[in-house]
Amino acid sequence: MGRGRVELKRIENKINRQVTFSKRKTGLLKKAKELSVLCDAEVALVIFSPRGKLFTFPDDAQSIIKTYDRYRKYSNQDGNVELENQGWYQEMSKLNEKYEAVQKTQRRLHGEDLGPLSIKELQILEEQLEKALSQARQRKTQLIIDMWKSFAKSN
């Protein structure tokens, strides 16, 4: 016995939306793998989460690029499609590079992967962290001042 139809609209509750995304993403990746293995099909799947995290099938970028190149060659029958695909391919490559750079920066801000950094790079990282800490402290102080002001007005 199957489930009823799901109304396709944005899920407003953040937690429910994240749970649904996670489950459906897992199911979609599983189906892609099954199609690839059972039918010997060449499958490439790229998913960006709402937070910008990248999920792919297969896991290595070279396989995805190979499949995409094959797709471009297949669709080469129409010149406009080829130009559009080339633009998407270039944009995908740029986004992938930016994503990897952001991931690397985030790891370093969390104190991971610091081994290969030079003294100068470590000093720059330290300055960035000190600036962020200073801004957080300023914001916290402002919130406390505003809270005391509203408390004083109410009394």
N, C-alpha and C positions, 0 to 999 in steps of 0.2 A: 504494500500500500504506500503510495507516494505522498509527499507533502503537498500542500496547496501552493498556488502561485505566490511569489513574493512580489510585492509592489516595488517597482524600480524607481526609487527616489532616494535622495541623499539622506543618510541616517543622521539625525540631529545630535543624538547623544554621543559625545566623544568616545567614551569607553566602549559602547556598543559598536561604534563605527570602526574602532581599532581592532576589536575582537573579530568582527566580520571581515575586515581587510586581511587579518592574519590567517584566518581559516580559509578564506577563498583563495588567497595567494598560495597557500600550501596546496590546496586542491588543484589549482591551475598548474602549478609546477609539477605536481604528481601526474596530472593528465598529459602534460607535455612529454615527460619522461616515458610514460606508458606508450604513447603514440610513437615515439622515437624507437623504443625497444621492440614493441610488438609488431609494428608495421615497417620497420627499417626505414622510417621517414626521417628526413633532415629537418629538424625543428630548432628554431631559435626563439626565445622568449625574453623580453626585457620589461621589467616592472620597476617603476619609481614609486616609492611609498609617498604618502602625503607629506612626510618629513624630509623627503628627498633621498632616502636610502635606496640603493640599487640592488635589485634581485634579478638574477639571470638564469636561464637554462640554455645550454649547458654552462657550467661554471667558468670555463675559460673563454676569455674575450676573443681569442683567435678563431674558435669555432663559430661564434656569433658573427664575426666579421666575414668569415668564409661563406656562411649561409647568406648574409646580406649581399656580398659580392655576387653570389650566384643569382640572387633575386634581381639585382641590378642588371646583370647580363640578360636574364630572361625578359625583363621589362624593357629592354633596349629597343624593342620594336617601335616604340613611340618616343621620339626625341624629347618631348616635353616631360614625359614621365622620368626619363633618364636625368634630365637637369634637376627636376624636383627631388628625385632620389639622391642625387649627388649632394644637394643642399642639405637634406636630412642627414645623410651620412656624415657630412662635415660637422653639422651641428651636434650630432650624437658624439662624435669624437671629441669635440671641444667640451661638451658637458661632462663626458667621462673623465677628461683630464682635470677639469675643475673639481669634480667630485673627489677624485683621488687626492688632489692638493688640499681640499678642505678636510678630508679624512686624516691626512698626514698632520695638518696643523692642529686639528682637534686632539689627536693622540698626543702630540707634543705639549699642548696646553694642559692635558691631564697627567703629564709627567712620564709618558711612555715614549719609547723610541728616541731617547735623547743621546744615545751612544755615538751616533755618527756626527753630531753637531760640533762645530768649532766653538772656541771661546766667544768669538764675536757673535755667532748665531745664538748662543746661550744668553749672552748679555741682552740681545734684542728681545728674546723670548721673556727674559726677566723683566725688562722694561714694559713690555706689553701686559704682563701679568700685574705689575705694580700699578699701571694706569687703570686697568680694569678693577682692581681692588679699591683704588682711590675713588673711582666713579661709583662703585657699589656703596662705599662708606658715605659718600656725599648724599646719595639718594636715600639711604637709611636715615641719616641725620635729618634730611628735609622731611621725611615722613614722620619722624618723631616730633619735630617742631610743629608740623601741621596738626598732629594728633593732640599735642598739648594746647595749641591754640583753640581747637574745637572743644576740648575739655574745659578750658578756662571760660569760654563763652557760655557753655551750658551751665556753669556753676555761678 
